[in-house]
Amino acid sequence: MKMMRNRKLMALGITAALTAGLLSGCGSNTTQPEDNKEDAGEVVVYNWGDYLDPETLDMFEEETGIKVVYEEYETNEIMYPKVESGAVAYDVLCPSDYMVEKLLQNDLLQELDKDNIPNLKNIGDEYLQWSAQFDPGNKYVVPYCFGTVGIIYNKTMVEEPVDSWSILWDEKYSGNIYMQNSVRDALMVGLKSLGYSMNTTDEGQLEEAAQLLIKQKPLVQGYFVDEIRDKMIGNEGAMGVIYSGDVHYAMRENPDLAYTIPKEGTNVWIDGWVIPKNAENKENAEAFINFMCRPDIAHINFEYLTYSTPNTAARELIEDEEIRDSDILYPDMNALMDTCETFKYLGEDAEELYSDKWLEVKSQ
């Protein structure tokens, strides 16, 4: 899951150069008068590695005069203790769904002033409904990227329909199956296969899922994260568990690949912008979030990432109709409600239980 989801790190460093020009177009709500730019202050952003186009940081600085101090993290679990410690007063974070819930439970976030984020209107209602599962009332989070977890498979190697997690236990594909090297994502596959919630805290259900994954181990070529995409592109395996955001690139590179969301359901994940409780530049933080919600900026970031954007106005700017209307990148979110879930923060005891079960799987 996003608990362990790695994104390729890229050294952006700290953006420091300020320019005097103004960017025009698309109804920005962050522009400030020219003579006030030198006093615009800064915004301290802590984001996933390589999770936006660096050009958009330069554009934000140029347009607003607000200096961006930018840091990156590799996992939610690396980010959380730094925020909790308060050693650095970050102004903007981009945690995943369950981590938003954890931050809220520990009183580490502050409510957004939506009057300062008018571009929030560009976020589709269906995505706000999903984010309300971990942010009731949508008071603290502005969705930034979303996706699903499903099965990528090679049509030249797999003949039968791929519509169920159960195919990952088919012995004919022994040695040609890739699984996620992730506590919650791997156990989610086992739990959903058994008809259980991926947010269960029932030890018996988790043990059943762990035993199912142990039974599968002899068939698995390897447990990976980012590498699954490249291995499938290279025809090194028949199928694997993957994030939908990686599928578009994979299918473009290898047209023999396809993707499906199993009928038993899966994880719908959402990452979103939030403001920590101890932020020292709240108005600048809201200006930054508002800027990232502007259609042209959200479109630039989509083109850079290929992760689905919940910004419906930005989606309309995608020129490639096949991408814009892709049911992989943009599934019917209402239809997914019946079988799919977002990951919930289950508390420290449950986290330990999940970790123990995953260790049991990996140690066999």
TAKAKA-V256556 format. One record per backbone hydrogen bond with DSSP energy under -1.0 kcal/mol. CO is the residue of the C=O (numbers start at 1). NH is the residue of the N-H. Records with the same first field share a line. If there is no record, write none. Layout:
CO: NH / NH
This chain:
1: 4
10: 12
33: 36
34: 37
36: 39
37: 40
41: 67
43: 69
44: 91 / 92
45: 71
47: 73
48: 51
53: 56
54: 58
55: 59
56: 60
57: 61
58: 62
59: 63
60: 64
61: 65
67: 43
69: 45
71: 47
73: 49
75: 79
76: 80
79: 83
80: 84
81: 85
88: 90
92: 46
93: 274
95: 272
96: 100
97: 101
98: 102
99: 103
100: 104
101: 105
102: 106
103: 108
104: 107
108: 277
112: 114
113: 116
114: 117
117: 120
118: 121
119: 122
120: 123
122: 312
124: 128
125: 129
126: 130
127: 131
128: 132
130: 133
131: 134 / 135
135: 138
139: 112
142: 273
145: 271
147: 269
148: 244
150: 242
151: 260
152: 240
153: 258
154: 157 / 158
163: 263
164: 167
165: 168
166: 169
167: 170
170: 173
171: 174
173: 176
176: 238 / 239
177: 221
178: 241
179: 224
180: 182
182: 186
183: 187
184: 188
185: 189
186: 190
187: 191
188: 192
189: 193
190: 194
191: 196
192: 195
197: 200
202: 206
203: 207
204: 208
205: 209
206: 210
207: 211
208: 212
209: 213
210: 214
211: 215
212: 216
213: 217
216: 219
217: 220
219: 175
222: 179
224: 181
225: 228
227: 231
228: 232
229: 233
230: 234
231: 236
232: 235
238: 154
239: 178
240: 152
242: 150
243: 246
244: 247
246: 250
247: 251
248: 252
249: 253
250: 254
254: 257
256: 155
258: 153
260: 151
262: 265
266: 341
269: 147
270: 97
271: 144 / 145
273: 142
274: 93
275: 110
276: 279
281: 285
282: 286
283: 287
284: 288
285: 289
286: 290
287: 291
288: 292
289: 293
291: 294
294: 298
295: 299
296: 300
297: 301
298: 302
299: 303
300: 304
301: 305
302: 306
308: 146
310: 124 / 312
311: 315
312: 316
314: 317
315: 318
320: 324
321: 325
323: 326
326: 330
331: 333
332: 336
336: 340
341: 268
347: 351
348: 352
349: 353
350: 354
351: 355
352: 356
353: 357
354: 358
355: 359
356: 360
357: 361
358: 362
359: 363
